Amino acid sequence: MLLSRAQVLSSPAAHSVFTTVLTRGPVARPEIARITGLSSAAVTKAVRPLLDAGYLEELPEQERAVEGAGRPAHPVAVRADREFFVGVKVTAHELIGVVTDLRAQVRAARRMPVSGNEVDAVVADIAALVAELLPEFQGRTQSLGVSVSGDVDRAGGVVRYSPFLGWREVPLAELLGAATGLTTTVENDVKALTVAEQWFGEGVGADSFALVTVGAGIGCGLVVGGTVVAGGFGVAGEIGHIPVAAGSGPDCHCGGRGCVEAIASEQAIVARARAAAGDDALDLTGAMDRAHSGDTEVRAVFAEAGQAIGLGLAAVVNVVGPERVVVSGEGLAAYDLFEEQIRAAFATQVFGAAARCPLVVRPLPWEEWARGAAAVGIQSLFTA
């Protein structure tokens, strides 16, 4: 009989051992001890119930590694199909859903337009999407992770403020738990993506890094000391609301002025490009086409956006000092129009040796954002 989650995943040692195998595995016990700083006895004590519960598996004899001339090591690996996780990324127009295994490998994916931005409509749509995704994984799926832009209280399961959905103080985890029967975790979309990158992407092995997303908003997830930083009020990393043109910049929806997001978000770029071109029907693709065709005024809009982003990145690096900055988001479609300004503003404003911090450009499709939501569900194994 398999042991329950609570019996094997609640201790700090089990957490440390399991995440090490999850992100670095297959890995032998001596290497686990080296990475985690635990004693060999503590590693053995933590591994045994994880094996018994089916969360880890020992590799077959022919796959075992030999360390030096000593006796054979016994690598362990995560048993990916032990449990499955649903992840849903919510946008103003669409839901993107995935089912992942325990290694956050996507096993199924679906997209669904939302029938409206009202809370009841979105909850019903998510429940319908989950129902479409689950049949193949029924009985081995207990967790739903949902990512939403804006100010999210993960611990309370509440979307405190989402400007793109027009929501305030929505108890989304409770509503979705009742609608789906799954244990639901709700997280800010950028922080969820940061969890996926920390455990399964660019952040593996990094003690600190920042993930900055450019698109409908300008977001930032921070990892410091191996932990995603939420801050005292849950809004740490809001690079989009760093003022970079406070005296003369445009008003921001947050109530401030001259914020990075007020200059460099997709909505801000389109609004400024329309004014520059005298075309109220212009969309982002049209603005990009004009810029690529040599429209100097529209190109200046993208240049100003790039400068604002570069200044925001420099502020984050100066304050936090991450080992690297990963830049992603749907706004990368226009990256060639403002990359030069991003890098120039960053180089000018960053302080001292922090200029060595690399900027890694990493395009990620929407399914990766949904995978981030599922990764939050995996992470919640240790906090449930």
C-alpha positions as CSV (number, residue, x, y, z in Angstrom):
1,M,0.0,0.0,0.0
2,L,1.4,3.4,-1.0
3,L,2.0,5.9,1.8
4,S,0.2,9.2,1.7
5,R,1.7,12.6,0.8
6,A,1.6,13.7,4.4
7,Q,3.6,10.7,5.5
8,V,6.5,11.3,3.1
9,L,6.6,14.8,1.9
10,S,6.2,17.0,4.9
11,S,9.7,17.1,6.4
12,P,12.4,19.6,5.4
13,A,14.8,16.7,4.6
14,A,12.2,15.0,2.3
15,H,11.6,18.3,0.6
16,S,15.3,18.9,0.0
17,V,15.9,15.4,-1.2
18,F,12.9,15.2,-3.5
19,T,13.5,18.6,-5.1
20,T,17.2,17.7,-5.7
21,V,16.2,14.5,-7.5
22,L,13.4,16.3,-9.3
23,T,15.7,19.0,-10.7
24,R,19.0,17.2,-10.9
25,G,18.2,13.5,-11.2
26,P,18.8,10.7,-11.8
27,V,21.3,11.2,-9.0
28,A,23.1,8.9,-6.5
29,R,22.7,9.2,-2.8
30,P,26.2,10.5,-2.1
31,E,25.6,13.3,-4.7
32,I,22.3,14.1,-3.0
33,A,24.1,14.5,0.3
34,R,26.7,16.7,-1.3
35,I,24.1,19.0,-3.0
36,T,21.8,19.2,0.0
37,G,24.4,19.3,2.8
38,L,22.5,16.4,4.6
39,S,24.3,13.5,6.1
40,S,24.3,10.2,4.3
41,A,22.1,8.8,7.0
42,A,19.6,11.6,6.7
43,V,19.5,11.1,2.9
44,T,18.9,7.4,3.3
45,K,16.1,8.1,5.9
46,A,14.4,10.5,3.5
47,V,14.8,8.4,0.4
48,R,13.3,5.2,1.7
49,P,9.7,6.4,2.3
50,L,9.8,8.3,-1.0
51,L,10.6,5.0,-2.7
52,D,7.9,3.2,-0.8
53,A,5.3,5.8,-1.7
54,G,6.2,5.6,-5.4
55,Y,7.5,9.2,-5.7
56,L,11.0,8.0,-6.4
57,E,12.3,4.9,-8.1
58,E,15.7,3.2,-8.1
59,L,17.2,2.7,-11.5
60,P,17.6,-0.9,-12.9
61,E,21.0,-2.5,-12.4
62,Q,22.1,-1.9,-16.0
63,E,21.5,1.9,-15.6
64,R,23.4,2.3,-12.4
65,A,26.5,4.4,-12.4
66,V,29.9,3.5,-10.8
67,E,31.6,6.2,-8.9
68,G,35.4,5.8,-9.3
69,A,36.7,2.4,-8.3
70,G,34.3,2.1,-5.3
71,R,31.2,0.0,-5.1
72,P,28.3,0.7,-7.5
73,A,26.2,3.7,-6.7
74,H,22.4,3.5,-6.6
75,P,20.9,6.4,-8.5
76,V,17.3,7.4,-7.8
77,A,15.0,9.2,-10.1
78,V,11.5,10.7,-9.9
79,R,8.7,8.4,-11.0
80,A,7.1,10.7,-13.4
81,D,3.7,9.0,-13.6
82,R,3.2,8.7,-9.9
83,E,0.9,11.7,-10.0
84,F,-0.4,14.2,-12.6
85,F,-1.1,17.9,-12.3
86,V,-3.4,20.3,-14.1
87,G,-2.2,23.8,-14.9
88,V,-4.3,26.6,-16.4
89,K,-3.1,30.0,-17.5
90,V,-5.9,32.6,-17.5
91,T,-5.8,35.5,-20.0
92,A,-8.5,38.0,-20.8
93,H,-9.5,36.1,-23.9
94,E,-8.4,32.5,-23.5
95,L,-7.6,29.7,-21.2
96,I,-4.5,27.5,-21.8
97,G,-4.6,24.2,-20.0
98,V,-2.1,21.4,-19.6
99,V,-1.7,18.1,-17.7
100,T,1.9,17.4,-16.6
101,D,3.5,14.6,-14.9
102,L,5.6,14.9,-11.8
103,R,8.6,16.1,-13.8
104,A,6.4,18.9,-15.3
105,Q,6.5,17.2,-18.7
106,V,3.4,18.1,-20.6
107,R,1.2,15.1,-21.4
108,A,-1.8,16.9,-22.7
109,A,-2.8,20.4,-23.7
110,R,-6.0,22.3,-24.6
111,R,-7.0,25.9,-25.3
112,M,-10.4,27.4,-24.8
113,P,-11.8,30.9,-25.4
114,V,-13.3,32.4,-22.3
115,S,-17.1,33.1,-22.5
116,G,-16.6,36.3,-20.5
117,N,-14.4,37.9,-17.9
118,E,-17.0,37.7,-15.1
119,V,-15.8,35.5,-12.3
120,D,-18.6,32.9,-12.6
121,A,-18.0,32.6,-16.3
122,V,-14.3,32.0,-15.9
123,V,-14.8,29.5,-13.1
124,A,-17.2,27.6,-15.3
125,D,-14.9,27.7,-18.3
126,I,-11.9,26.4,-16.2
127,A,-14.0,23.6,-14.8
128,A,-15.1,22.7,-18.4
129,L,-11.5,22.7,-19.5
130,V,-10.3,20.6,-16.6
131,A,-13.1,18.1,-17.4
132,E,-11.8,17.9,-21.0
133,L,-8.2,17.3,-19.9
134,L,-8.7,14.8,-17.0
135,P,-10.3,11.6,-18.3
136,E,-7.0,9.9,-19.3
137,F,-5.5,10.9,-15.9
138,Q,-8.5,10.3,-13.6
139,G,-7.6,8.9,-10.2
140,R,-4.0,10.1,-10.4
141,T,-4.7,13.8,-10.4
142,Q,-5.4,15.7,-7.2
143,S,-4.0,19.2,-7.9
144,L,-5.0,22.1,-10.0
145,G,-2.7,25.1,-10.4
146,V,-4.1,28.3,-11.9
147,S,-2.0,31.4,-12.9
148,V,-3.5,34.9,-13.2
149,S,-1.9,38.2,-13.9
150,G,-2.0,40.8,-11.1
151,D,-1.8,40.8,-7.3
152,V,-2.5,37.3,-6.1
153,D,-2.5,36.1,-2.5
154,R,-1.3,32.5,-3.0
155,A,-1.7,31.4,0.6
156,G,-5.3,32.6,0.8
157,G,-6.1,31.6,-2.8
158,V,-7.4,35.1,-3.5
159,V,-6.9,37.2,-6.6
160,R,-6.7,40.6,-4.9
161,Y,-6.4,42.6,-8.1
162,S,-6.1,41.7,-11.8
163,P,-6.3,44.7,-14.1
164,F,-6.7,42.7,-17.3
165,L,-9.7,40.8,-15.9
166,G,-11.1,43.6,-13.9
167,W,-11.2,41.5,-10.7
168,R,-10.8,42.5,-7.1
169,E,-10.8,40.2,-4.0
170,V,-11.9,37.0,-5.8
171,P,-11.6,33.8,-3.7
172,L,-10.6,31.9,-6.9
173,A,-9.0,28.8,-5.2
174,E,-12.1,28.2,-3.1
175,L,-14.4,28.6,-6.1
176,L,-12.4,26.3,-8.4
177,G,-11.9,23.7,-5.6
178,A,-15.7,23.5,-5.3
179,A,-16.2,23.4,-9.1
180,T,-13.5,20.8,-9.9
181,G,-13.0,18.8,-6.7
182,L,-9.3,19.3,-7.0
183,T,-6.9,20.9,-4.5
184,T,-6.4,24.3,-6.1
185,T,-3.5,26.7,-5.9
186,V,-3.7,30.1,-7.4
187,E,-0.6,32.1,-8.2
188,N,0.5,35.2,-10.1
189,D,1.3,34.1,-13.6
190,V,4.9,35.4,-13.7
191,K,5.7,33.8,-10.3
192,A,4.3,30.5,-11.5
193,L,6.4,30.7,-14.6
194,T,9.4,31.5,-12.4
195,V,8.8,28.3,-10.4
196,A,8.9,26.3,-13.6
197,E,12.1,28.0,-14.7
198,Q,13.6,27.5,-11.3
199,W,12.9,23.8,-11.1
200,F,13.0,22.8,-14.8
201,G,14.5,25.5,-16.9
202,E,17.1,28.3,-16.9
203,G,17.1,28.6,-13.2
204,V,18.1,25.0,-12.4
205,G,21.2,25.1,-10.1
206,A,21.1,28.9,-9.8
207,D,20.9,30.3,-6.2
208,S,19.4,33.6,-7.6
209,F,17.9,34.7,-10.9
210,A,15.2,37.0,-12.2
211,L,12.6,36.2,-14.8
212,V,11.2,39.3,-16.6
213,T,8.2,39.0,-18.9
214,V,7.3,41.6,-21.6
215,G,3.9,41.7,-23.1
216,A,0.4,42.7,-21.9
217,G,2.2,43.7,-18.7
218,I,5.8,43.9,-17.6
219,G,6.3,41.2,-14.9
220,C,9.2,39.9,-12.8
221,G,9.7,36.9,-10.7
222,L,12.7,36.7,-8.3
223,V,14.5,33.8,-6.9
224,V,16.9,34.6,-4.0
225,G,18.6,32.0,-1.9
226,G,16.9,29.3,-3.9
227,T,13.4,30.6,-3.0
228,V,10.9,32.5,-5.1
229,V,10.4,35.8,-3.3
230,A,6.9,36.9,-2.5
231,G,7.7,39.7,-0.1
232,G,5.8,40.8,2.9
233,F,2.7,41.7,0.9
234,G,3.0,39.2,-2.0
235,V,4.0,41.7,-4.7
236,A,7.8,41.5,-4.7
237,G,9.3,41.9,-8.1
238,E,6.8,44.3,-9.7
239,I,9.3,45.7,-12.1
240,G,6.4,47.0,-14.2
241,H,5.7,49.7,-11.6
242,I,9.2,51.0,-11.2
243,P,8.9,54.7,-12.2
244,V,11.4,55.4,-15.0
245,A,9.8,58.7,-16.2
246,A,7.9,59.9,-13.2
247,G,8.0,63.6,-14.1
248,S,6.9,63.4,-17.8
249,G,5.8,59.8,-18.4
250,P,2.2,58.6,-19.0
251,D,-0.2,57.7,-16.3
252,C,-0.3,54.0,-15.3
253,H,-3.3,51.9,-14.3
254,C,-1.8,51.4,-10.9
255,G,-2.3,55.1,-10.1
256,G,1.4,56.0,-10.6
257,R,3.0,57.8,-13.4
258,G,5.9,57.0,-15.8
259,C,6.0,53.3,-14.8
260,V,7.8,50.8,-17.0
261,E,4.4,49.2,-17.8
262,A,2.9,52.5,-18.8
263,I,5.6,52.9,-21.4
264,A,6.5,49.4,-22.5
265,S,3.4,47.2,-22.2
266,E,1.7,46.0,-25.4
267,Q,-1.3,48.3,-24.7
268,A,1.0,51.3,-24.0
269,I,3.0,50.7,-27.2
270,V,-0.1,50.4,-29.3
271,A,-1.6,53.5,-27.9
272,R,1.5,55.6,-28.4
273,A,2.0,54.1,-31.9
274,R,-1.5,55.0,-32.9
275,A,-0.9,58.6,-31.8
276,A,2.4,58.7,-33.6
277,A,0.9,57.3,-36.8
278,G,-2.4,59.0,-36.6
279,D,-4.2,55.7,-37.1
280,D,-6.7,54.7,-34.4
281,A,-7.1,51.2,-35.9
282,L,-3.4,50.2,-35.6
283,D,-2.7,47.1,-33.6
284,L,0.7,45.7,-32.4
285,T,1.4,43.8,-35.6
286,G,0.6,46.9,-37.7
287,A,2.9,49.0,-35.4
288,M,5.7,46.5,-35.9
289,D,5.2,46.6,-39.6
290,R,5.4,50.4,-39.7
291,A,8.5,50.3,-37.6
292,H,10.2,47.7,-39.8
293,S,9.2,49.8,-42.8
294,G,11.1,52.8,-41.5
295,D,8.4,54.9,-39.8
296,T,10.7,56.9,-37.5
297,E,8.0,58.1,-35.2
298,V,6.7,54.6,-34.5
299,R,10.2,53.2,-34.2
300,A,10.8,55.9,-31.5
301,V,7.9,54.4,-29.6
302,F,9.6,51.0,-29.5
303,A,12.9,52.6,-28.7
304,E,11.3,54.4,-25.7
305,A,9.8,51.1,-24.6
306,G,13.2,49.4,-24.8
307,Q,14.8,52.1,-22.7
308,A,12.2,51.8,-20.0
309,I,12.6,48.0,-19.9
310,G,16.4,48.3,-19.7
311,L,16.2,50.8,-16.8
312,G,13.8,48.5,-15.0
313,L,16.1,45.5,-15.5
314,A,19.0,47.6,-14.2
315,A,17.0,48.5,-11.1
316,V,16.3,44.9,-10.4
317,V,19.9,43.8,-10.9
318,N,21.2,46.7,-8.7
319,V,18.9,45.9,-5.8
320,V,18.8,42.1,-5.9
321,G,22.0,41.1,-7.7
322,P,20.8,37.9,-9.5
323,E,23.2,35.6,-11.2
324,R,21.3,36.0,-14.5
325,V,18.1,37.6,-15.9
326,V,15.8,35.7,-18.2
327,V,13.7,37.8,-20.5
328,S,10.6,36.2,-21.9
329,G,6.9,36.9,-22.7
330,E,4.8,37.4,-25.8
331,G,6.3,40.9,-26.3
332,L,9.5,39.2,-27.6
333,A,7.9,39.2,-31.0
334,A,9.0,42.9,-31.2
335,Y,12.4,42.3,-29.5
336,D,14.4,43.2,-32.5
337,L,12.8,46.7,-32.4
338,F,14.0,47.5,-28.9
339,E,16.8,45.1,-28.0
340,E,19.5,47.7,-28.7
341,Q,17.8,50.2,-26.3
342,I,17.2,47.6,-23.6
343,R,20.9,46.6,-23.6
344,A,22.1,50.2,-23.8
345,A,19.9,51.4,-21.0
346,F,20.8,48.4,-18.9
347,A,24.6,48.9,-19.4
348,T,24.4,52.6,-18.6
349,Q,22.3,52.2,-15.4
350,V,23.6,48.9,-13.8
351,F,26.2,49.4,-11.1
352,G,29.8,48.1,-11.1
353,A,30.4,44.4,-11.4
354,A,26.6,43.8,-11.7
355,A,27.1,44.7,-15.4
356,R,28.4,41.1,-15.8
357,C,24.9,39.8,-15.2
358,P,23.8,38.1,-18.4
359,L,20.5,38.8,-20.1
360,V,19.1,35.5,-21.5
361,V,16.3,35.9,-24.0
362,R,14.0,32.9,-23.8
363,P,10.8,32.8,-25.9
364,L,8.1,30.7,-24.2
365,P,4.8,29.7,-25.7
366,W,1.6,30.1,-23.7
367,E,1.6,26.4,-22.9
368,E,4.8,27.0,-20.9
369,W,2.8,29.5,-18.7
370,A,0.2,26.8,-18.1
371,R,3.1,24.4,-17.3
372,G,4.2,27.0,-14.7
373,A,0.8,26.8,-13.1
374,A,1.1,23.0,-12.9
375,A,4.6,23.4,-11.4
376,V,3.1,25.5,-8.6
377,G,0.8,22.5,-7.9
378,I,3.9,20.2,-7.8
379,Q,5.6,22.7,-5.5
380,S,2.5,22.7,-3.3
381,L,3.1,19.0,-2.5
382,F,5.4,20.3,0.2
383,T,3.1,22.9,1.7
384,A,-0.3,21.1,1.5
